[in-house]
Every structure is written in structure tokens, then in C-alpha cells.
């Protein structure tokens, strides 16, 4: 059960990292759109 807990923690960390990257990309894209069409 310890291994499964570690795997779950790793999966959660990866999910949070992926969500952060997507949010950052969307924010940068929105900023570029706002500046371009402003």
C-alpha cells in the first residue's frame, strides 16, 4: 500500500504541474491576443 500511496502522490504532482503549465500557456496566449488586438 505504501507504493500505491507514493504513486498516487506522484500522479497528483504531475497533474498539478500539467495544469500549471496549461494555465501559464493560456495566460500568455491571452496576453498576446490582448496586446495584438487591444
Secondary structure, DSSP 8 states (H G I E B T S, - for coil): -HHHHHHHHHHHHHHHHHHHHHHHHHHHHHHHHHHHH-
